[in-house]
Amino acid sequence: MTNENKIPESLPMLPVRDIVIFPYMILPLYVGRENSIKAVETALANNRMIFLASQQEVTEENPSPDTIYKTGTVAMIMRMRKLSDGRIKILIQGLSKAKIDEFKQVEPYFEAKITKIETDETKYSEEELAETIKNVKSKLEKVIALGKLISPDILLVLEDIKEPGRLADLIAGNLNLKISDSQKVLETDDPKERLILIDELLQDELELLQVQSKINSTAKDEMSKSQREYFLREQMKAIKNELGENDSKSEEHDELRNKIKNCGMPEEVEAEAIKQLNRLERMHPDASEASMVRTYLDWMICLPWNVSTEDVLDLKKSKEILDDDHYDLEKAKNRILEFLAVRKLNDNKLSGPILCFAGPPGVGKTSLGKSIAKAMGRKYFRISLGGVKDEAEIRGHRRTYVGAMPGKIVQSLKQVKSNNAVIVLDEIDKLGSDFRGDPSAAMLEVLDPEQNSTFRDNYLNVDFDLSNILFLATANVLENIPAALRDRMEIINISGYTDNDKVIIAQKHLVREQIKVNGLRSDQITFTEEGLQYLISHYTREAGLRNLKREIGSVCRKIAKNIVMEEGTSYTVTPELVSQLLGAPRFLKEEALKENQVGITTGLAWTQAGGQILYVEAIKMQGKGGLILTGQLGDVMKESARAAMSYAKANAKSLGIPENWFENNEIHIHLPAGAIPKDGPSAGVTMSTSLISLMTDTPIRKDVCMTGEVTLTGRVLPVGGIKEKVLAALSHGVKTVILPIANKKDIEDIPEHFKDGMNFVFAENLDEVIAVAFDKTNQKDNNQKKKGRKKKDVSAAA
């Protein structure tokens, strides 16, 4: 071309990846990088010439001058078209090789000062290169014959090319070499050396293709051999049938067919099973897929498609079983009895409910599921979901995978052999999720009564009816369960046991169990009620019973050791013996206040281990109305303290707070047990009472405790955990409890024998709380003492 001799000294440079451009090549390029598009636009605006050089790293998005090969090709842009995605498509033709001397600029596009590389194609005679050219063309023909994706038309083009350098460039451009190999060819200036290099690269490519061809031929021979063996085996089968010899394979298939017919599958499921059996009959017994199909049919046959147990609809008997196994838990027991009653009236035409028992660890959620199965006369199975992160654990793997299995739901059905079992989904709030899927999303179908009648396991790939199963889920923290899954379950909250409940449960169940486990007899050890109470209050602090069970077991073991060593024959477990056997108490209760004091109020708190007494202490010191809060308080509790302070300031006159009190005093509120985090709004009333007592110098009654949220206007709002809080007050000997009026309904949950002797005061606002909590009789004595102190101070000053 005429332009070949008119290459400018500097040109816009386009870095390319995945390819090396050779002179005389014509090919399209897609340009997407912003600086590359600007380089193309600059070239089109001038002489349409552009310098093309390859990147050293294909993955580099923004190459630098150091990562671009110095040798490249000057090309002419023949056509340009803009694409809809913002890229441009250009058709280029290589003109000549050139080398970068320096980069004149790198922004907004690369521009390079270049030197054209001149090649003398007449340096060698045709006779000198004839043999090498012949070898190169021969090897190229063999490479194409072995399946290399090169157009055969290239051989026709090569016949017309006499220059060795151009011949080498054409082959290198069509051979799909590595970037480094192609660049090596481009950088070789001598035509003969370039041709020899191409000859070596063709030899390497030819050897690689020959190895691949040999591997493919071997695989084809193996396949033909396998088909031949199958054909011969089928002939042998036909000959044996003619001779009347038995065929164990046919007998096995007939047995499978009979089992499929007799196991009560729905029509669609049976049709799928028969289809897979027909496939198995046509397969070679040693084929890998045959064993997979055989395993699939075993699963289909073993499932209880129409096998179920008959429910025990005698409600009195069921109630006896539930009461014998578990103390209290009335809400859960009544819900099961309601279900059985409706099934009895409905002639067993009611789908199983999906219940979720939520509560702290150790309160009997999982064991309650076992008792429910026993009371209903159903099979029981527990699925532990803690730490499950793979969706396939629930829904199964597809059969295409090696070692595929059904999910946990189908596996449990195979094990219990009943389609109306009680299945406990233990720790449903501990389900996780990762790149393998979200198991909680898979549970949505399992726990939806509208969908689980057509549950489809990925392994079975047919519908199974789960609507007759009674699913019981257990959870510690409901907030960890996704909202959509939580909505599908009927939540039954199981609160922690009180100390009184634990004494009864220990007497009924735990003591007898541990005496038997540790090889003792009932005449060798007796637990007194006082001993159990002391053990519970001083050696355990939990909502459930696990630690209590361990401590009772520890007492039994130590006594068993003493009996074996003949240090005694029988023991009565009293508080003194518990201390002697288990050592110093691990937990100590808050001591009750000994006298009425200013600024110290008895509050009530709820913990997972039950109710607890919580003292709020307030003192004043010289200052300018500041408020200090300590005791590791949470944000909600701090806000309650500030609200109480604002209420006192706003109602100072009506409350009898002296003028200028806030300007001269600073307040410090502290809640003891500073290592334990505390939060919640229920201490609002308690902190308000302490503050007002401090400001009015009025003592608070030591025999009164309280709980409730307080607003800025002094209204007392309801709180939770009333049963546990009231029992905590009772265990500390505090008989008067101030509660929000909206919590009056919660008193019904407290057993009658605990309510006897208790005085409940239901308050609607802080005025009613103060009227009960303040010791007005001692207020005058306090004021007289203060006046007396002031007179002494005056006389001393005089």
LINFENJO-V404141 format. One line per field, one symbol per residue. ss: DSSP state (A for helix, B for strand, O for the rest). psi: psi as a letter, one per 30 degrees, with the letter a starting at -180 (. if undefined). burial: 1 if it has 24 or more other C-alpha atoms within 12 Angstrom, else 0. Layout:
ss=???
psi=???
burial=???
This chain:
ss=OAAAAOOOOBBBBBBBOOOOOOOOOBBBBBBOOAAAAAAAAAAAAOOOBBBBBBBOOOOOOOOOAAABOOBBBBBBBBBBBBOOOOOBBBBBBBBBBBBBBBBBBOOOOBBBBBBBOOOOOOOOOAAAAAAAAAAAAAAAAAAAAOOOOOOOAAAAAAAOOOOAAAAAAAAAAAOOOOAAAAAAAAAOOOAAAAAAAAAAAAAAAAAAAAAAAAAAAAAAAAAAAAAAAAAAAAAAAAAAAAAOOOOAAAAAAAAAAAAAAAOOOOAAAAAAAAAAAAAAAAOOOOOAAAAAAAAAAAAAAAOOOOOOOOOOOOAAAAAAAAAAAOOOOAAAAAAAAAAAAAAAAOOOOOOOOBBBBBOOOOOOAAAAAAAAAAAAOOOBBBBBOOOOOOOAAAAOOOOOOOOOOOOAAAAAAAAAOOOOOBBBBBOAAAOOBBOOBBAAAAAAAAOOOOOAAABBOOOOOOBBOOOOOBBBBBBOOAAAOOAAAAAOOBBBBOOOOOAAAAAAAAAAAAAAAAAAAOOOOOOOBBBOAAAAAAAAAAAOOOOOOAAAAAAAAAAAAAAAAAAAOOOOOOBBBOAAAAAAAAOOOOOOOOOOOOOOBBOBBBBBBBBOOBBBBBBBBBBBBBOOOOBBBBOOBOAAAAAAAAAAAAAAAAOAAAAOOOOOAAAABBBBBBBOOOOOOBOOOOOAAAAAAAAAAAAAOOBBOOOBBBOOBBOOOOBBBOOOOAAAAAAAAAAOOOOBBBBBAAAAAAAAAOOAAAAOOOBBBBBOBAAAAAAAABOAAAAAAAAAAAAAAAAAAAAAAO
psi=lffffhkleklkkjkllflkklkfkjlkkkkfkeeeeeeeeeeefcggkkkkkkkejefkeillefgkkfkakklkjelkkklfgfllkkjlkkelklkkelkelfkflkkkklkkjkkjfgekleeefeeeeeeeeeeeeeeeeggkikkfffeeefefkfkeeeeeeeeefffhlleeeeeeeefjekeeeeeeeeeeeeeeeeeeeeeeeeeeeeeeeeeeeeeeeeeeeeeeeeeeeefgkkjeeeeeeeeeeeeeefghkleeeeeeeeeeeeeefflkffkefeeeeeeeeeeeefkiegkllkkjgjeeeeeeeeeeekkbheeeeeeeeeeeeeeefghghklkljkjjkllkgfgeefeeeeeeeefhllkkkjjfkgkfkeffefllkffkkgkllleeeeeeeefhkghljjjjkhffgkakaffljeeeefeeegjfffffhkjkeeeglkkjgffkjkjlkkejeffkkeeeeffljkjkjllkleeeeeeeeeeeeeeeeeeeggllfffkkkleeeeeeeefffkjlebgeeeeeeeeeeeeeeeeeeeghflekkkjleeeeeeefakkfkklkklkflklkfjkjlklklfgalkkjkjkklllkahgljkklgikleeeeeeeeeeeeeeefgeeffgkllgefffkkkjkkjlhffkkkllffgeeeeeeeeeeeefhklkkfgkllllkklfggkjllllheeeeeeeeefggjfkkklkffgefffffkkefefkfkjkjjkfleeeeeeeekifefeeeeeeeeeeeeeeeeeee.
burial=000000111111111111111111101011111011111111110001111111110000011010011111111111100000000111111111111100100100111111111010000000001001110110111111000100000010010000111111111111101010111111111111111111101100110010000000000000000000000000000000000000000000100110110010100011001101100110111000000111111111111110111011101001101110111110111011111110100000001111111111111111111111111111111111110101111111111000001111111111011111111111111111000000111111111110010011111111111111111111111100110011011111111111111111111011110110010100001110111111111111111111111111111111110000000000111010110011000000000110011111111111111111111111110000001111101000111111111111100000100000110001111111000001011111111111111111111111111111111101111111111111111111111111111011001001000100011111111110111111100000000000000000000000
